[in-house]
Amino acid sequence: MIRRAAEITFQFDGDEFTAFDGETISAALLRSGQKNIRSAPTGAPRGMFCGMGVCQECVVEVDGKKTEACRKKVKAGLIVRKATYV
């Protein structure tokens, strides 16, 4: 039997998403069907690629600071925004 952690909510670009406590931002967004995590300088949508914080394709803004969504764990009430460029 798989036991999941408690469900929590957070915001991404003004929309509310659910996540399991301890899950990364990128895992929660991908599980919810959100693939576009940031925009390139050309405006092209970008998303998760390597999943280990090397490529910086999943950089988002959390509390005004840029961070990799694949390395940052979700917390209840977290406000996440798309990063325009890296």
C-alpha positions as a printed Julia matrix, in Angstrom:
86×3 Matrix{Float64}:
  0.0    0.0     0.0
  1.32   3.43   -0.96
  0.85   6.08    1.69
  0.72   9.65    0.52
  1.55  12.65    2.63
 -1.15  15.17    3.46
 -2.46  17.27    0.58
 -1.62  20.96    0.69
 -2.36  23.86   -1.65
 -0.08  26.43   -3.25
 -0.37  29.05   -5.98
  1.29  29.12   -9.37
  0.74  32.24  -11.45
 -2.45  33.01   -9.54
 -3.99  29.55   -9.89
 -4.35  27.16   -6.97
 -2.74  23.73   -7.18
 -2.64  20.79   -4.81
  0.49  18.94   -3.82
  1.54  16.28   -1.39
  3.53  17.63    1.54
  7.23  17.18    0.74
  6.73  17.02   -3.04
  8.78  19.3    -5.3
  7.13  22.19   -7.11
  7.85  20.63  -10.5
  6.44  17.24   -9.5
  3.23  18.85   -8.24
  2.85  20.98  -11.38
  3.55  18.11  -13.77
  1.14  15.82  -11.9
 -1.51  18.53  -12.34
 -0.83  18.78  -16.09
  1.05  22.1   -15.95
  4.01  21.71  -18.31
  4.81  25.37  -19.03
  6.85  26.47  -16.01
  8.66  29.52  -17.42
  9.14  31.49  -20.63
 12.36  31.87  -22.62
 13.46  35.4   -23.66
 11.78  34.72  -27.03
  8.5   33.97  -25.25
  8.72  30.24  -25.97
  7.31  28.05  -23.2
  9.83  26.1   -21.14
  9.38  23.28  -18.67
 11.0   20.51  -16.75
 13.92  18.74  -18.43
 16.62  17.14  -16.27
 14.82  16.97  -12.92
 17.98  17.43  -10.84
 18.72  21.17  -10.91
 21.42  21.19  -13.58
 19.73  22.53  -16.72
 17.72  25.4   -15.16
 14.8   24.84  -17.53
 12.38  24.78  -14.58
 13.47  28.01  -12.89
 10.57  29.76  -11.14
 10.24  32.67   -8.72
  9.42  31.9    -5.09
  9.26  34.87   -2.72
 10.93  37.0    -5.4
 13.93  34.69   -5.71
 14.68  32.42   -8.65
 14.99  28.73   -7.84
 14.74  25.42   -9.65
 11.25  23.96   -9.3
 12.71  20.44   -9.33
 14.73  21.16   -6.19
 12.31  23.3    -4.14
  9.76  21.52   -1.99
  6.2   22.77   -1.85
  4.92  24.31    1.37
  1.32  25.15    2.16
  0.45  28.63    0.91
  3.6   28.98   -1.22
  3.3   31.54   -4.01
  5.17  30.56   -7.16
  5.44  32.57  -10.38
  6.83  31.82  -13.82
 10.3   33.18  -14.41
 10.55  35.16  -17.63
 14.16  34.18  -18.33
 17.15  32.69  -16.53
